[in-house]
Amino acid sequence: MAEKNEYKIVKHPYVTEKSMMLQRLKTADSNVSLKRCQSPKYVFVVDRSANKQEIATAIEEIYKDEGIKVKAVNTVNVKPKAKRVRRRSGFTNAFKKAVVTLRPGDSLDHL
């Protein structure tokens, strides 16, 4: 099997309100249960055929200059949603997202 490129496995960060909240878990002081989280979580859109191990190695390879180590990877297959735009029916694209947990102390500040 051919080796996959890291940038074909990990496409781009997935930026939503919830994903930004997950990134700021380690600096949350308002809630006692959130205060215990020492590991930040980052959400990425990934290739639909990639498994968790491939995603973890791709993230570590992309951010190897910063010494990032992946602690855990959780994946979610997002199904397409029905949409209507200008009286035309259609669907949004399906995609796979990965919630990547880094070891305590690591962070990707530029995201």
C-alpha positions in Angstrom: 0.0 0.0 0.0 1.3 3.4 -0.9 2.3 5.8 1.9 -0.1 8.7 2.3 0.9 12.3 2.6 0.3 13.9 6.0 -1.5 16.8 4.3 -3.9 14.5 2.5 -4.8 12.8 5.8 -5.2 16.0 7.8 -6.9 18.5 5.6 -7.5 21.5 7.8 -8.6 22.6 11.3 -12.3 22.6 12.0 -13.2 25.9 13.6 -16.5 26.2 15.4 -17.6 27.5 18.8 -17.4 24.1 20.3 -13.9 23.3 18.9 -12.6 26.6 20.2 -14.0 25.8 23.6 -12.1 22.4 23.5 -8.9 24.2 22.7 -9.2 26.5 25.7 -9.9 23.7 28.2 -6.5 24.0 29.9 -6.9 27.7 30.6 -10.5 27.5 31.8 -10.8 28.8 35.3 -14.5 29.4 35.6 -15.6 25.8 36.0 -14.0 23.3 38.5 -14.5 20.3 36.2 -12.9 22.2 33.2 -10.1 23.3 35.4 -8.9 19.7 35.8 -8.3 19.3 32.1 -4.6 19.7 31.5 -4.6 18.5 27.9 -6.0 20.7 25.1 -8.1 19.2 22.3 -7.9 20.2 18.7 -10.4 19.4 16.0 -9.4 18.7 12.4 -11.2 17.6 9.2 -9.5 14.4 8.0 -9.6 12.0 5.1 -12.6 9.7 5.3 -10.5 6.5 4.9 -7.8 7.5 7.5 -7.7 5.5 10.8 -6.8 6.9 14.2 -3.2 5.7 14.1 -2.6 7.4 10.7 -4.2 10.6 12.0 -2.0 10.6 15.1 1.3 10.1 13.1 0.3 12.7 10.6 -0.4 15.3 13.3 3.0 14.5 14.9 4.7 14.8 11.6 3.1 18.1 10.6 4.0 19.7 14.0 7.3 17.9 14.6 9.1 21.3 14.9 7.1 22.1 18.0 7.6 18.6 19.6 3.9 17.7 19.7 2.9 14.3 20.9 -0.6 13.0 20.5 -2.2 11.4 23.5 -5.5 10.2 22.0 -7.6 10.5 18.8 -11.4 10.3 18.6 -13.1 10.3 15.2 -16.6 11.2 14.1 -18.2 10.6 10.7 -20.4 13.6 10.0 -23.4 12.7 7.8 -24.7 15.1 5.1 -27.6 17.4 6.0 -30.4 18.2 3.6 -30.4 21.9 2.6 -32.6 24.0 0.4 -31.1 27.0 -1.4 -33.2 29.1 -3.8 -35.9 26.4 -4.1 -33.3 23.7 -5.0 -32.9 20.7 -2.8 -29.5 19.3 -2.0 -27.1 18.0 0.6 -24.0 19.3 2.4 -20.9 17.3 2.0 -20.2 14.4 4.4 -16.8 14.5 6.1 -14.8 13.0 8.9 -13.5 15.0 11.9 -10.9 14.0 14.4 -10.7 15.3 18.0 -7.0 15.1 18.8 -5.9 15.2 22.5 -2.3 16.4 23.1 -0.2 15.5 26.1 -0.3 17.9 29.0 1.8 21.0 28.3 1.6 20.8 24.5 -0.3 23.4 22.5 -0.8 24.6 19.0 -1.0 28.4 19.7 -1.2 29.4 16.0 -4.6 27.7 15.5 
